[in-house]
Amino acid sequence: MNTQLNKNDIITALAQLNELPPENEYRLIKSNDDDVYYGKDHSGHFVFVIRSEEPKRLPIMKTTGLLVLNTNAHCVFDHKINQEGLTAHVLTCLSINSLDQDAFIRLTAAFLEQSHKNDDVTAFFDSLTRLFKRDDSRDDLTMQGLFGELYAIKHLDSLGIKIYPYWQSQDRMKFDFTIDSRKRMDVKTTTKQDRVHHFRHEQLRLDLYDILIMSIQLRPSDKGVTMLSLVNYTRDLYASDYRRLMIIEEMIKNYSTEELSEMCYDSQILEENIAFFDATDVPRFKEPSPVGVSNAEYDVDLTSSKPMSAESLKTWFKDLSNTDE
């Protein structure tokens, strides 16, 4: 389904809804889908509204600190043209933080591209609660890893290799990219001079997978490629894929726009120090984990490993060049 909704257009339209409705009513703007609306409640909170496909089902209310979901709620919608009563699912964003509101609009628009069935709306709410849950957790290594994965998407895209549809659909999967039943790609980053990376033993199981390692050496810099630029680039790619968009939004939720701009790495160092390795050329324990042993991890120095040639790399990616899924 293509709603042709632009996040900035929705934000602009909502900003123009200055006259708020009475309590228990909503002032709305229509989307290109007759069953979907955006708007504001009587307190000025952003709402996302979907006409119920099963209006006789019992209503359910779910709440968190910053979100409220009312399913199968009977509501009066003031379109400023006429008033309409109908049964709908109403998702309300209670946050007045502009970054939260942007994420709310961006993710609901992406959700519309995929589905808006009753059960899906509830599952979507549950996903959003993780994003809007307040905490102060920060992990520099995790953010460095995210930078590497998003940069891999942009870098390969510039080479005509569309790998973004194969990025992990859930955070912290075994491999960053799952191409098919056999092919896997994992992105490793380091800020050290030596090309040493941390692996889980399962990431080098050649009896199970055809594994490609993308190794990126980074150097922090005041000028270069920023995390913010990569986030914005991939937000556009995943505008119709709320699950992957949710991964990005959840990982950056505790960082301001300014902080994402300050996460910056030297672009020349990046370009000159990208290397791809066939896992067959990566030092590893060749035997499977012994019975009773799991989650084995170790560091691997790729300094003496032979990078893949441009031709071999082209062959590995042959099915992904200049194609969209």
N, C-alpha and C positions, 0 to 999 in steps of 0.2 A: 504494500500500500504506500503511495507517495502523497504525503500531505503538503509538500512544497512549502513547508513552514521554515522560516529563517529565524534563528534565535534573536537576532538584533531587531527584526521587525516586530516580533512578539513583545519584547521589552519596551520598544518605543510605543506600541499600541497600548500596553498596560499603563505606561506612564501618563497617557492621555486620559485615562479613566479617573478623573479627579472627583467626580460626584459619586460618592459611595452609596450602595443600596441600603435599605432597612435591614434590621437583624433577620437572620434566617433566609435572606435572599442573596443573589449573586449578580453582579454586573459583569456581563460577558462580551467577548468578541468571538466571532465564529472563525473556525479554521476552514480549510478547503474540504474538510469532511463534515457533513451535516450533523454527525453524532458527536463531534468533539469541539470543546470550547476551552478558552483561557479566560481568566478574569480576576476579579477581586471580591472578597467578602466584605461585610460591613465594617471590618476593622482595617481594611486595606491590604490584607494578606493575599498573596498570589494563590489562585486556585486553578486546578486542571480538572476538567469535567468530561466524563464520557457517558453517553446515554447507555443505560443498562440493556443488555440483550435478553435478560431473564428477570423482568421486573417483579415477578411474583416470589422470587427467592427472599428469604429473610434478610433484613439489613444487618450489617456488621459494622462496628466502629473500632478502629485500631488507632492508638495514639503513641507518640513518643514526645520527647521534649520539643522538637521542631517540626513535626509532621503529624497530620491527622488524616485518616482515610475513613470516609463514610461510604460503604457500598450499599447499593439499592436504596438510597435515601430519596424520599420525596421532597423535591425542592421547587422553589419558585425562582425562575431565572428572568431577570430584567435585562432585556436586550436594548433598552432605550427606544425600542420600536413598539414592542408589545410584551406582555408578561406571559410566560409559559410555565406550566407546572409539569414536571416529568420525573420519572425515576431514573437516577443516575448514580455513578460513582464519582465522588468528589474528593480529590486529593488536595490538601491545603498545606502550603509552606508557611510556617509561623515565623520563620527567620526574616529579619529586616536587613540582614547583611547582604550587600549587593553581590558578593561572590557566591553565597548560598543561593540567592535568587537566580543568578546566571546558570549555576549548575542544575537547579530545578527545571528551568525552561529547556536547557540543552538536553537533559536526560529524558524528560517527558516527550520532547519532539522526536528523539531517537527511538523511544519506546513505541511511538505511533507507527513508525516504519515497519514494525514487526508484528504487533498484535495488540488488541485491547479487549480480550475476552475476560469474563469475570475472574476466573482463577489466575489469569496472567496479571491482572491489576493487583491482586493481593500479593503475588510473588514479587512484583515490581516494587510495591511498598516495602516489603521486607528487605529488599536489596537497598533501597534508598535509606532505610534506617541506619544501616552501617555507615553510609556516607555522612549522614547528618548527626551521627553520634559524636559528641564532643569529647576529645581527649587531647593530650599534649604530646603524644608519641611522635618521635622523629628518629629516623635512622639514615645516616649519611650514606652508608654502603648500599642500602636499598634504593635510595634516590640515584646513586651513581649507576646502579644496575638498570634502573628504569631509563636513565639517560642513554645508556648503551643500547637498550632494546628499541627505543624510539628513534635513535640515530640510525640504527641498522635499517629500520623501515624506510627512513628518508633517503639514506645513502643508496640502498638497493633500488629504490624507486627512481632515483636519478639515473641509474644504469638501465632502466627499462624492466627491472625485475619487480613484479608486484607481489611482495611477500606479506603485505599487511593482512590479507584475509586469513592467514595461517597463524597469526599471533595467538598466544594463549587466551582461551576464553574464560579462564579462571586464574586468579592470582596464584603464584607459587606452584605452577605445574612443573613436572619433571624437566621438560624442555620448553624453551621460549617459543619455538615455532614447530608445529606439527604439519608437515607437508602432505604426507599420505601415510599409509599403514607402515611403511618402512623408513621414510626419510624424516630426519629430525635436524633442527639447527638450534644451537645454543650460543648466546652472546656472552662473552666474558670481557670485563673491563679491569684496568689497573692504572693507578697513577704512579706506579714504580717504574724504574728504568728497565728492570728485568721483566720479561713477559711471563710472569708467574700467575697462575689462576687456580681458584679453588673448585674442585669437582666433587660431585657425589659419584660414587662408584657406578651407580646405575646409569649415569650419563655417558659412560664409556663402554656400555655393553654392546659390542659389535655383533654378537650372536643374535641380537634382537633387532638392531636398527642400523641404518646407513646414516652416520652422524657427521654433521659439518659443524666445526667450531669457528665462530667469528671472534677474533681477538682484537680488542681496541685498547691502545695505550692513550691515556689522557694526561693533559697538563692544564691545571687551573689557570685561568687568565682573566684579565679585566675586559678583554675584547675577544669575540669569537662566537661560537655556537652556544646559545643559552638553552636552558631547560624550558623556559617559557616559549621560545620559538618552536621547539619540538612538540611541546604539548599542543600548541595551537595548530600546528601542521597535522598532527594525528587526530585532533578533535574533528577536523574537517573530513578526514578519511573515514572516521567511525561515526559520522553524524547520523547514520541509520542503523547503528549497532550499539544499543544501549549497554549490553553486557561488557563489551570491551571498553566502551567509554566510561563505564562505571569503575573499572579497574584504575584507569588513569585518574579520574576525579577523586577516588578514595585515597590513592597514594599521595596526592598533592594537597589534600584538604587542610593540612596544618601549616601550609606555607603560603605567604602572601604573594601577590603578583611581583612585587619588588624582589622578594627573596628568590623566586623562580628566575627572574632576570639576572640575578647575581650568581646563580649556578651556571658558570660559564667556563668553556674549555677552548683552548687554542685551536683554531680551525685548521691551520697548516699542520700542526702536530697530529691532529686527528686523521687528516687525509693521508699523511705520509706513514702512519703507523697502524693502519688497518691490515690485518692478515687473516686469511682463511686456512684452516687446517682440516684435512681428512682425519677423522678420529683414529684411523689405522696407523697414522704417523705420530700419534700423541702417546707419550709414556704413560703406562697404566699397569695395574694388576690385570693380567690376562685371564686369570681364573675367576669364576663366579664366587660370590661371597659364600663362605662356609656355612653349613647348616647351623642355625641359631644366631648368625651374625647378620645385622641389618643396619641400614643408614650409615654405611661406611663412607668417609669423606677424606680427601687428601689434596695437597697442593701439587700442582704439576708445572714444571718449568718448560716452556715451549721454545726457549731460546735456540736450542739445537734442532728443533723439529723443522721439517721442510714445508714451507707454505705451499698451498695449491697454486698451480699456474693459472693464468687468466683463461686458458682454453679449458682446463679441467673444471674450473669454476663455472664457466659458461655451460658446460655439459651437465653439471649437477643441477643447475637452475633452468635447464632448457625448457621445461614445461611451464615455467612461470614468466618467461620473458614476454613483455608487452601484452599481458592478458589480465583481465579483471575477473574475479570470481562472482 
